[in-house]
Amino acid sequence: MKNLLILIVAIALYLHFYPNAEVTKFYNEQKTYLLEGFAKFSDTKVRLKSDKIYTDLQPHFKAFSTEEIDHLKDITSSRDKVKEFYYRICETKQRDVIFHYNNETKVCSTISRYTAMF
């Protein structure tokens, strides 16, 4: 671990005193990538568990077709998909071609309860 730290410091010093455009660009891209990755995994905010929406809607599945349930499973498979669906369909009042209007309204109202957790 000590050797790795020495290597990182040596590379940083070299890049500081002898900048090379391609190497500096590569270094900055990798640094940004790592920082974004660490930020994603070390996030301490309370986050939405995407399948919570699916479980909240289960009592209403009698009104859903099998195609709509499969589409809902796909939407609730990740937090990013839920967020994308909410902003693309629910916020813009654009219709989803798979959901019936009443079912789409149920899905959007359920998601809207958790928008603070995106």
Order of alpha helices (4+ residues) and beta strands (2+ residues): alpha-alpha-alpha-alpha-alpha-alpha
